[in-house]
Amino acid sequence: MKKIYLLCDYKRNFGSKRDDFPYRSGMEKELLKKLFVQNDFDAAFLTFAEANTLNIDWNNIPVLYTSTEDIGYKYKSFIDDVVLGLELKGANLLPPYKFLHATNNKVFMEILRTNIPDELSGNVNSFVFGGYEEFINNLLPIEYPAIIKEPAGAKSNGVYLARNIDQAKRIVKKISITPNLKEDIKDWLRAKTHNGYIKESRYRNKFVIQNFVPNLEYDYKVLIYGKKYYVLKRNNRPKDFRASGSGLFEFREDIPFETLNYAEKLFNYFQVPNLSLDIAFNNNQCFLLEFQAVFFGSTTLVKSPFYFVNENAVWKVVQGKSILEEEFVNSVVQFLNKVK
């Protein structure tokens, strides 16, 4: 029986699951273990601290891991450290560390997205900045209206629309400010004492600027687990450009096949067991807005009464509810068998 490790947080929770019990406890670990055993995998659960402490030969061992959205991302930072360390020790991380680094980090997510081949990138142009001053020095290439995003946030939180440069400046100042009265006074004194000294910026929170795709009234949340595609149509809020978190959701069987084809191409490109995609479809063109491969919401799978499969280049609808743990394990096993 092959070994596989699943890394849990300090509460010993693994993953994210809609309608879990107890609340925010993640997937059912005993069910995961049972399903892995049925597929000839001996699944062992460890916390991140245990994974870093125990004397284990990690070389080429499959490792699944969770993440967190703790306040300030303090524990998430620890998860980053441990997972990167395991990758350096040769562990077969599912998914690779770069996807964890992009979790709750839309700046790095955008950097990954810009590495996608042009035919898959979806014609969304973007810029990333580490502060207000960098933005001010790079005004000319940016066209308006534009979308401005804070590095972290869910359900459209921290996403703004700037219709012109003046709005953009106000938004960027608001989201990038890093006040620290004690250090600001010290820096002011340095400038008084040392001729030519340039003061530290008070606006050093990073952010993303994307071109605005006009006339979008909805987008699609696509969850992919192995060969199964779950799609949720998310309509925009009234008089708003944002769909995520609107609550105006619907499951529809008449999803444009272009959207499913596009999602499949991205899934094949990213080479991960499961994936979450935010896709816009407008004028027969698909746009990749965001993606996640670690610790993403499961509502689209848990609530969907059907899923899509591609059979001989034809997308078919399969009726029936799905169980998250089953689809998660199946997607991992399919991925490992395919790689093998």
Summary of the structure (lengths in Angstrom):
residues: 340
radius of gyration: 21.8
end to end distance: 15.2
largest distance: 73.0
contacts: 1009
relative contact order: 0.13
helix: 34%
strand: 26%
